[in-house]
């Protein structure tokens, strides 16, 4: 029995765009209600929201220039970079501190 691949692709496309829309709305609501520690996280959620709307328009096969040029890609990846930047900073700081402590203690971890 062969499963229709275009149908599965359409379903996954719709599911991922709706999940991205819900995730962005959740981030926007957290920002509005002041439950965000990182201010740029609200901006990243707005970028995710734009990407989700463009993905839904792409799913609907609208013949718009902004949809056909895949403009959602930079919105998504810039939002992703902003969302993970605090964690990358903390991770890099922890590694640098470990290296500093290792050198300061003469090559011993204690």
LINBELNOR-V348413 format. One record per run of one state. SS is the DSSP state (H for helix, E for strand, - for the rest). FROM is the first residue (numbers start at 1). TO is the last residue. Records with the same first field share a line. If there is no record, write none. Layout:
SS: FROM-TO ; FROM-TO
//
This chain:
-: 1-4 ; 33-39 ; 60-64 ; 69-71 ; 105-110
H: 5-32 ; 40-59 ; 65-68 ; 72-104
//
